[in-house]
Amino acid sequence: MNKPALLHMDRLSVEFRTRTGVVKALEDVSLRVARGEIVGVVGESGSGKSVMAHAIMGILDRAGRVTAGSIVLGGMDLLGASEADLRDVRGREVSMIFQSPRTALNPIRQVGRQIEDVLRRHAAITRRQLPRRAVEALSRVRIPDPAKRYHSYPFELSGGLCQRVGIATALACEPSLLIADEPTTGLDVTTQATIMDLLRELAVGRRMATLLITHDLHLAAEVCDRIIVMHAGHVIESAPTAKLFREPSHPYTAKLIAATPSGQESIDAIAAIPGSLPDLRATNLPPCRFAYRCDRHTRTCDRPSLTLTAVGEGHEVACRRPL
């Protein structure tokens, strides 16, 4: 990537201490996101996508800790920043759309007031301007009758409307970086298209960097400039979107694409990925955590020090026997 990165994560590792062992949730994860760029992060549940997002935001569970690596946002070292500095950055420079909107919202506070909380903390506006700006934020995500919904509580709204409120809250201060964790969950197709059009507009018009975490490969193909594929805490492939779908290099990426319905084939043509993710508490995990499920696996794959290797312009893969 030629453009300078707004977000630069380098060799990040995260682990969680549990009663049954240490879970190595992320290992040597690196990525870059430039201003105006939408980068998709795809992979099965449990691959580490949301853990990575929470590490960037500095909101890991108390059992989790960063054991190695760095996260730099616009020149600011997020891992070395104080909690006070992080509170100042969250909502203003970096915001997140959470995967579960009902749990992300305060159930006993009106949704308009929750948007005002963000604006009051980070926007240079007067108290009298707060309600108008909150209603405008609701209107931007196509919430019907936003002035009325301003006074609603989350339990009075559908899951889809709660998701839109979460998106409105995240975008209220026009952050430099938006982390969108499954932002279209619970939304109908029309609203999904509206939301993604809004994110694209902000990425292009306001040069907002966007990290889009999704299970929907079709959505990623439509809106992302680049895609990063994760499996069991590793980044196993990174490429421009068209290149990735046209010529996937990692066997896992190819199987992930083959397992995604396209609407142009019969259900019999969809191939499930065999097996399941490895136990990340194990002490003898192979260099490639897809090895147990891969039909191209040989002893060569078990050599240590497996790293991302360039296989084309902007295209990297962590595999000793790429396609």
TAQUI-V839786 format. One record per residue. BURIAL is b if it has 16 or more other ideal C-beta (glycine too) atoms within 10 Angstrom, else e. D_LAST is the distance of its C-alpha to the last C-alpha in whole Angstrom. Layout:
# TAQUI-V839786
BURIAL:D_LAST  BURIAL:D_LAST
This chain:
# TAQUI-V839786
e:23  e:26  e:28  e:30  b:29  b:32  b:30  b:28  b:27  e:26  e:25  b:27  b:27  b:29  b:31  b:33  e:36  e:37  e:40  e:37  e:35  e:33  b:30  b:27  b:26  b:25  b:24  b:23  b:22  b:22  b:23  b:25  b:26  b:29  b:32  b:31  b:28  b:26  b:23  b:22  b:21  b:19  b:18  b:20  e:24  b:24  b:21  b:24  b:24  b:28  b:29  b:27  b:29  b:32  b:32  b:32  b:35  b:37  e:37  b:36  e:37  e:40  e:38  b:35  e:35  b:33  e:33  e:31  b:30  e:31  b:31  b:33  b:34  b:36  e:37  e:38  e:37  b:37  e:37  e:40  b:42  e:45  e:45  e:47  e:45  b:42  e:45  e:45  b:42  b:41  b:42  b:42  b:39  b:37  b:37  b:35  b:35  b:35  b:33  e:36  b:39  e:42  e:41  b:41  b:44  e:48  e:49  e:53  e:52  b:52  b:49  b:51  b:52  b:49  b:48  b:51  b:50  b:47  b:49  e:52  e:50  b:48  b:50  e:53  e:55  e:58  e:59  e:60  e:57  b:54  b:55  e:54  b:51  b:50  b:51  e:49  b:46  b:46  b:47  b:44  b:41  e:43  b:45  e:48  e:52  b:51  e:54  e:55  b:51  b:52  e:55  b:53  e:51  b:48  e:49  e:51  b:47  e:44  e:41  b:40  b:43  b:42  b:39  b:40  b:43  b:40  b:38  b:42  b:43  b:39  b:40  b:44  b:44  e:41  b:39  b:37  b:34  b:33  b:31  b:30  b:30  b:29  b:32  b:32  b:33  b:36  b:36  e:36  e:34  e:37  b:37  b:34  e:33  b:36  b:35  b:32  e:34  b:36  b:33  e:32  e:36  b:36  b:33  e:34  e:38  e:38  e:35  b:34  b:31  b:29  b:27  b:26  b:25  b:24  e:23  b:23  b:20  e:22  b:24  b:22  b:20  e:24  b:25  b:23  b:22  b:19  b:18  b:17  b:15  b:17  b:17  b:20  b:21  b:18  b:17  b:13  b:12  b:14  b:14  b:17  b:17  e:16  b:13  b:12  b:13  e:12  e:8  b:7  b:5  b:6  b:7  b:10  b:10  b:9  b:11  b:14  b:14  e:14  e:17  b:19  e:22  e:22  e:25  e:24  e:23  e:25  e:25  e:24  e:20  e:19  e:17  e:19  b:16  e:18  e:20  e:21  b:21  b:22  e:26  b:26  e:29  e:28  e:29  e:26  b:23  b:20  e:18  b:15  b:17  b:14  b:15  e:17  b:15  b:12  e:12  e:9  b:12  e:14  e:17  e:15  b:14  e:17  e:18  e:20  e:20  b:16  e:16  b:14  e:13  e:13  b:10  e:13  e:16  e:17  b:13  b:12  b:10  b:11  b:9  b:10  e:7  b:4  e:0
